[in-house]
Amino acid sequence: MKLWLTMLAIGLATYAIRLSFIVLLGQREIPDLLRRSLRFVPPAVLSAIIIPELIFPGGALEFTATSARLIAGLLAGLVAWRTKNVLLTILVGMGVLYLVQALIN
Amino acid sequence: MSAIVFAGSAQFISTQLIGHGIPALVILMTAVVVNLRHLLYSASVAPYMKPLKPGWKWSLAYLLTDEAYAVTITHYQATQDTSLEQDADHRHWFFLGAGLTLWVSWQLSTAFGIFLGTQVPGSWALDFTLALTFIALLVPALKDRSSWAAALAAGLVAVLAYSLPLRIGLIFAAIVGIIVGLWVERRS
């Protein structure tokens, strides 16, 4: 019972956070500084998620030339840049990851 | 929990804490901190959702996950010039489609995970597809020097702050990235 209440509270809090600006902005104009900042949210957040993921795959430092995820990630970035194709980026990235892992072992 | 919370990292962390018998209030606070980044997402999509009716806003907010945000904001920005007329703006359907697809896959995957979780070998490294998806979304967002600067600064701070608990480094890195982006934009 207590477990369900905890989950419900987490759910409500998450929903309130997501709803916050979407509802509030309906009634007010957006401050200029906030509006200009928002453009940088996607590159900043995505990069902050991806780069640690490539460098610390298992949660530990693995920053060597043979780091499979780093190589796969960089090549996938190249594919994304040339093709702008999400599926192709994933396929090439996973392919390179398996290949480099096979070469290391 | 997948249906009520619908937020991956908060679910993973709270499940872990529940397993360790941590007090409910601490679990709740941890989940809120982990999900604070959704404040940024909410603020980011809000200008585009302004013309929508309340029903749309209240429903779409529930679907605003990392992944839904990433594809939706990319779509909004890519179509910014062509969808200026509000009458012709059907882009909230894109948001709904992305969000619902993710929701259904999340619920199905949770169900599958309950039955199959222990049987998928870790060597398949399927978690890496998530990072690759984000790479495919990040690269088109790097349109000019200031967005490059924002991404590089955020990435650097995220690496430096990686050992901080509760994924708080992510929020910190994003804020530094935004400030650096603004700064480079003003200088050029």
Interface residues (C-beta under 8 A of the other chain):
Chain A: K2 L3 L5 T6 M7 L8 A9 I10 G11 A13 T14 Y15 I17 R18 L19 S20 F21 I22 V23 L24 L25 G26 I30 L33 L34 R35 R36 S37 L38 R39 F40 V41 P42 P43 A44 V45 L46 S47 A48 I49 I50 I51 P52 E53 L54 I55 F56 R69 A72 G73 A76 G77 A80 W81 K84 N85 V86 T89 I90 G93 M94 L97 Y98 Q101
Chain B: M1 I4 V5 F6 A7 A10 S14 I18 A24 I27 L28 A31 V32 N35 L36 R37 H38 L39 L40 Y41 S42 A43 S44 V45 A46 P47 M49 K50 P54 K57 W58 L60 A61 Y62 L64 D66 A70 I73 T74 Q77 A125 F128 T129 A131 L132 T133 F134 I135 A136 L137 L138 V139 P140 A141 L142 S146 S147 W148 A150 A151 L152 A153 A154 G155 L156 V157 A158 V159 Y162 G169 L170 A173 A174 I175 V176 G177 I178 G181 L182 E185
